[in-house]
Amino acid sequence: MTQLVKQMAAIKSVDVIVPVRRAEIATELRLRVVTTPEPATAQLLAHLRLRLPKGTREISHVVPKITP
């Protein structure tokens, strides 16, 4: 069980924030990126019929993180 948890913990999801300026409007483009799992982990996910997102995708309606 510990090995399973370690393999799954290696999969990371990261939000990349890119500042964008369109005409006079400044905004942010948020993209979510998911790491590619090791082959053994990918095989385990396939057996469980679980799929990770491929490529990047735009994220909208994100609540900003509140820092103290």
N, CA, C and O atoms as a GROMACS GRO file, in nm:
protein
  272
    1MET      N    1   0.082  -0.120   0.000
    1MET     CA    2   0.000   0.000   0.000
    1MET      C    3   0.086   0.126   0.000
    1MET      O    4   0.053   0.225  -0.066
    2THR      N    5   0.197   0.123   0.073
    2THR     CA    6   0.285   0.239   0.079
    2THR      C    7   0.342   0.271  -0.058
    2THR      O    8   0.353   0.388  -0.094
    3GLN      N    9   0.378   0.169  -0.135
    3GLN     CA   10   0.432   0.189  -0.269
    3GLN      C   11   0.329   0.256  -0.359
    3GLN      O   12   0.363   0.343  -0.439
    4LEU      N   13   0.203   0.215  -0.347
    4LEU     CA   14   0.095   0.274  -0.426
    4LEU      C   15   0.082   0.423  -0.396
    4LEU      O   16   0.071   0.505  -0.487
    5VAL      N   17   0.084   0.457  -0.268
    5VAL     CA   18   0.072   0.598  -0.229
    5VAL      C   19   0.191   0.679  -0.282
    5VAL      O   20   0.173   0.791  -0.328
    6LYS      N   21   0.310   0.622  -0.274
    6LYS     CA   22   0.429   0.692  -0.325
    6LYS      C   23   0.420   0.715  -0.475
    6LYS      O   24   0.455   0.822  -0.525
    7GLN      N   25   0.372   0.614  -0.548
    7GLN     CA   26   0.359   0.629  -0.693
    7GLN      C   27   0.256   0.737  -0.728
    7GLN      O   28   0.281   0.819  -0.816
    8MET      N   29   0.145   0.737  -0.660
    8MET     CA   30   0.040   0.836  -0.689
    8MET      C   31   0.083   0.976  -0.645
    8MET      O   32   0.045   1.075  -0.708
    9ALA      N   33   0.160   0.985  -0.538
    9ALA     CA   34   0.206   1.116  -0.489
    9ALA      C   35   0.303   1.182  -0.586
    9ALA      O   36   0.323   1.304  -0.581
   10ALA      N   37   0.363   1.103  -0.673
   10ALA     CA   38   0.457   1.158  -0.771
   10ALA      C   39   0.387   1.236  -0.882
   10ALA      O   40   0.451   1.312  -0.954
   11ILE      N   41   0.256   1.218  -0.897
   11ILE     CA   42   0.180   1.290  -0.999
   11ILE      C   43   0.147   1.428  -0.944
   11ILE      O   44   0.085   1.440  -0.838
   12LYS      N   45   0.188   1.531  -1.015
   12LYS     CA   46   0.169   1.669  -0.971
   12LYS      C   47   0.083   1.747  -1.070
   12LYS      O   48   0.086   1.722  -1.190
   13SER      N   49   0.008   1.842  -1.016
   13SER     CA   50  -0.070   1.934  -1.097
   13SER      C   51  -0.024   2.075  -1.062
   13SER      O   52  -0.017   2.111  -0.944
   14VAL      N   53   0.008   2.154  -1.164
   14VAL     CA   54   0.060   2.288  -1.143
   14VAL      C   55  -0.022   2.387  -1.224
   14VAL      O   56  -0.053   2.361  -1.340
   15ASP      N   57  -0.056   2.500  -1.164
   15ASP     CA   58  -0.121   2.609  -1.238
   15ASP      C   59  -0.014   2.710  -1.276
   15ASP      O   60   0.057   2.762  -1.191
   16VAL      N   61  -0.005   2.739  -1.406
   16VAL     CA   62   0.089   2.838  -1.458
   16VAL      C   63   0.010   2.964  -1.488
   16VAL      O   64  -0.090   2.960  -1.560
   17ILE      N   65   0.054   3.076  -1.432
   17ILE     CA   66  -0.017   3.203  -1.452
   17ILE      C   67   0.069   3.292  -1.542
   17ILE      O   68   0.184   3.323  -1.510
   18VAL      N   69   0.011   3.332  -1.655
   18VAL     CA   70   0.081   3.415  -1.752
   18VAL      C   71   0.009   3.549  -1.763
   18VAL      O   72  -0.110   3.553  -1.795
   19PRO      N   73   0.080   3.660  -1.738
   19PRO     CA   74   0.016   3.791  -1.755
   19PRO      C   75  -0.009   3.819  -1.903
   19PRO      O   76   0.078   3.795  -1.987
   20VAL      N   77  -0.127   3.869  -1.934
   20VAL     CA   78  -0.165   3.895  -2.073
   20VAL      C   79  -0.221   4.037  -2.081
   20VAL      O   80  -0.296   4.080  -1.993
   21ARG      N   81  -0.183   4.109  -2.186
   21ARG     CA   82  -0.238   4.243  -2.209
   21ARG      C   83  -0.306   4.243  -2.344
   21ARG      O   84  -0.242   4.218  -2.447
   22ARG      N   85  -0.435   4.271  -2.343
   22ARG     CA   86  -0.512   4.284  -2.468
   22ARG      C   87  -0.561   4.427  -2.476
   22ARG      O   88  -0.643   4.472  -2.396
   23ALA      N   89  -0.509   4.498  -2.575
   23ALA     CA   90  -0.538   4.641  -2.589
   23ALA      C   91  -0.496   4.710  -2.459
   23ALA      O   92  -0.377   4.709  -2.425
   24GLU      N   93  -0.587   4.769  -2.387
   24GLU     CA   94  -0.555   4.838  -2.262
   24GLU      C   95  -0.592   4.756  -2.139
   24GLU      O   96  -0.580   4.803  -2.026
   25ILE      N   97  -0.637   4.632  -2.160
   25ILE     CA   98  -0.684   4.550  -2.050
   25ILE      C   99  -0.576   4.448  -2.012
   25ILE      O  100  -0.534   4.367  -2.095
   26ALA      N  101  -0.533   4.453  -1.886
   26ALA     CA  102  -0.436   4.355  -1.835
   26ALA      C  103  -0.512   4.246  -1.761
   26ALA      O  104  -0.600   4.275  -1.680
   27THR      N  105  -0.479   4.122  -1.788
   27THR     CA  106  -0.544   4.009  -1.725
   27THR      C  107  -0.443   3.895  -1.709
   27THR      O  108  -0.326   3.910  -1.743
   28GLU      N  109  -0.489   3.785  -1.658
   28GLU     CA  110  -0.404   3.668  -1.641
   28GLU      C  111  -0.461   3.550  -1.717
   28GLU      O  112  -0.583   3.531  -1.721
   29LEU      N  113  -0.374   3.471  -1.776
   29LEU     CA  114  -0.413   3.346  -1.838
   29LEU      C  115  -0.364   3.236  -1.747
   29LEU      O  116  -0.244   3.228  -1.718
   30ARG      N  117  -0.455   3.151  -1.700
   30ARG     CA  118  -0.419   3.042  -1.610
   30ARG      C  119  -0.426   2.910  -1.684
   30ARG      O  120  -0.529   2.876  -1.743
   31LEU      N  121  -0.316   2.837  -1.681
   31LEU     CA  122  -0.309   2.708  -1.749
   31LEU      C  123  -0.275   2.600  -1.647
   31LEU      O  124  -0.187   2.619  -1.563
   32ARG      N  125  -0.344   2.488  -1.653
   32ARG     CA  126  -0.314   2.375  -1.564
   32ARG      C  127  -0.232   2.272  -1.640
   32ARG      O  128  -0.266   2.234  -1.752
   33VAL      N  129  -0.125   2.229  -1.577
   33VAL     CA  130  -0.035   2.130  -1.635
   33VAL      C  131  -0.024   2.013  -1.538
   33VAL      O  132  -0.005   2.034  -1.418
   34VAL      N  133  -0.035   1.890  -1.588
   34VAL     CA  134  -0.023   1.770  -1.506
   34VAL      C  135   0.099   1.693  -1.553
   34VAL      O  136   0.119   1.673  -1.673
   35THR      N  137   0.183   1.650  -1.456
   35THR     CA  138   0.305   1.576  -1.492
   35THR      C  139   0.271   1.442  -1.555
   35THR      O  140   0.162   1.387  -1.535
   36THR      N  141   0.366   1.390  -1.630
   36THR     CA  142   0.353   1.258  -1.691
   36THR      C  143   0.398   1.154  -1.589
   36THR      O  144   0.510   1.163  -1.538
   37PRO      N  145   0.314   1.056  -1.558
   37PRO     CA  146   0.353   0.956  -1.458
   37PRO      C  147   0.459   0.860  -1.510
   37PRO      O  148   0.477   0.844  -1.631
   38GLU      N  149   0.530   0.796  -1.418
   38GLU     CA  150   0.626   0.692  -1.453
   38GLU      C  151   0.550   0.578  -1.523
   38GLU      O  152   0.430   0.563  -1.501
   39PRO      N  153   0.617   0.499  -1.605
   39PRO     CA  154   0.548   0.392  -1.677
   39PRO      C  155   0.469   0.296  -1.587
   39PRO      O  156   0.358   0.256  -1.622
   40ALA      N  157   0.525   0.259  -1.472
   40ALA     CA  158   0.454   0.167  -1.382
   40ALA      C  159   0.327   0.232  -1.327
   40ALA      O  160   0.223   0.167  -1.314
   41THR      N  161   0.335   0.361  -1.296
   41THR     CA  162   0.218   0.434  -1.245
   41THR      C  163   0.114   0.449  -1.355
   41THR      O  164  -0.006   0.435  -1.330
   42ALA      N  165   0.158   0.477  -1.478
   42ALA     CA  166   0.066   0.489  -1.591
   42ALA      C  167  -0.006   0.357  -1.615
   42ALA      O  168  -0.125   0.356  -1.647
   43GLN      N  169   0.065   0.247  -1.601
   43GLN     CA  170   0.003   0.115  -1.619
   43GLN      C  171  -0.100   0.089  -1.509
   43GLN      O  172  -0.208   0.036  -1.536
   44LEU      N  173  -0.068   0.127  -1.386
   44LEU     CA  174  -0.162   0.112  -1.275
   44LEU      C  175  -0.288   0.194  -1.300
   44LEU      O  176  -0.400   0.145  -1.279
   45LEU      N  177  -0.271   0.319  -1.343
   45LEU     CA  178  -0.387   0.404  -1.374
   45LEU      C  179  -0.472   0.343  -1.485
   45LEU      O  180  -0.595   0.349  -1.479
   46ALA      N  181  -0.408   0.285  -1.584
   46ALA     CA  182  -0.481   0.221  -1.694
   46ALA      C  183  -0.563   0.102  -1.643
   46ALA      O  184  -0.677   0.083  -1.684
   47HIS      N  185  -0.504   0.022  -1.554
   47HIS     CA  186  -0.578  -0.092  -1.497
   47HIS      C  187  -0.698  -0.045  -1.415
   47HIS      O  188  -0.801  -0.113  -1.410
   48LEU      N  189  -0.683   0.071  -1.351
   48LEU     CA  190  -0.793   0.127  -1.271
   48LEU      C  191  -0.891   0.207  -1.357
   48LEU      O  192  -0.991   0.259  -1.307
   49ARG      N  193  -0.861   0.216  -1.488
   49ARG     CA  194  -0.942   0.292  -1.583
   49ARG      C  195  -0.952   0.440  -1.544
   49ARG      O  196  -1.058   0.502  -1.555
   50LEU      N  197  -0.839   0.493  -1.498
   50LEU     CA  198  -0.829   0.635  -1.465
   50LEU      C  199  -0.740   0.703  -1.568
   50LEU      O  200  -0.637   0.649  -1.606
   51ARG      N  201  -0.781   0.822  -1.612
   51ARG     CA  202  -0.703   0.896  -1.709
   51ARG      C  203  -0.668   1.032  -1.654
   51ARG      O  204  -0.751   1.100  -1.595
   52LEU      N  205  -0.544   1.072  -1.674
   52LEU     CA  206  -0.500   1.207  -1.638
   52LEU      C  207  -0.524   1.299  -1.756
   52LEU      O  208  -0.521   1.255  -1.871
   53PRO      N  209  -0.548   1.428  -1.729
   53PRO     CA  210  -0.563   1.522  -1.840
   53PRO      C  211  -0.435   1.528  -1.922
   53PRO      O  212  -0.325   1.519  -1.867
   54LYS      N  213  -0.449   1.542  -2.053
   54LYS     CA  214  -0.332   1.554  -2.140
   54LYS      C  215  -0.316   1.698  -2.184
   54LYS      O  216  -0.415   1.769  -2.206
   55GLY      N  217  -0.192   1.742  -2.196
   55GLY     CA  218  -0.165   1.878  -2.240
   55GLY      C  219  -0.204   1.979  -2.133
   55GLY      O  220  -0.222   1.945  -2.017
   56THR      N  221  -0.216   2.103  -2.175
   56THR     CA  222  -0.256   2.209  -2.083
   56THR      C  223  -0.401   2.244  -2.110
   56THR      O  224  -0.454   2.220  -2.219
   57ARG      N  225  -0.464   2.301  -2.010
   57ARG     CA  226  -0.600   2.350  -2.032
   57ARG      C  227  -0.618   2.480  -1.956
   57ARG      O  228  -0.559   2.501  -1.850
   58GLU      N  229  -0.700   2.567  -2.012
   58GLU     CA  230  -0.723   2.697  -1.950
   58GLU      C  231  -0.818   2.681  -1.832
   58GLU      O  232  -0.918   2.610  -1.840
   59ILE      N  233  -0.784   2.748  -1.724
   59ILE     CA  234  -0.864   2.745  -1.602
   59ILE      C  235  -0.930   2.881  -1.585
   59ILE      O  236  -0.864   2.984  -1.593
   60SER      N  237  -1.059   2.882  -1.561
   60SER     CA  238  -1.129   3.009  -1.540
   60SER      C  239  -1.207   3.003  -1.409
   60SER      O  240  -1.227   2.896  -1.352
   61HIS      N  241  -1.249   3.118  -1.365
   61HIS     CA  242  -1.328   3.130  -1.242
   61HIS      C  243  -1.251   3.077  -1.121
   61HIS      O  244  -1.303   2.998  -1.042
   62VAL      N  245  -1.126   3.122  -1.107
   62VAL     CA  246  -1.042   3.080  -0.996
   62VAL      C  247  -1.047   3.187  -0.888
   62VAL      O  248  -1.031   3.305  -0.916
   63VAL      N  249  -1.070   3.145  -0.766
   63VAL     CA  250  -1.070   3.238  -0.654
   63VAL      C  251  -0.925   3.260  -0.611
   63VAL      O  252  -0.852   3.164  -0.588
   64PRO      N  253  -0.881   3.387  -0.602
   64PRO     CA  254  -0.742   3.412  -0.564
   64PRO      C  255  -0.712   3.362  -0.423
   64PRO      O  256  -0.798   3.365  -0.335
   65LYS      N  257  -0.588   3.317  -0.402
   65LYS     CA  258  -0.545   3.270  -0.272
   65LYS      C  259  -0.528   3.388  -0.178
   65LYS      O  260  -0.468   3.489  -0.215
   66ILE      N  261  -0.580   3.375  -0.059
   66ILE     CA  262  -0.571   3.481   0.041
   66ILE      C  263  -0.449   3.454   0.128
   66ILE      O  264  -0.439   3.349   0.191
   67THR      N  265  -0.357   3.549   0.131
   67THR     CA  266  -0.239   3.533   0.215
   67THR      C  267  -0.248   3.625   0.336
   67THR      O  268  -0.291   3.740   0.323
   68PRO      N  269  -0.208   3.576   0.452
   68PRO     CA  270  -0.219   3.660   0.572
   68PRO      C  271  -0.123   3.775   0.572
   68PRO      O  272  -0.120   3.854   0.666
   0.00000   0.00000   0.00000
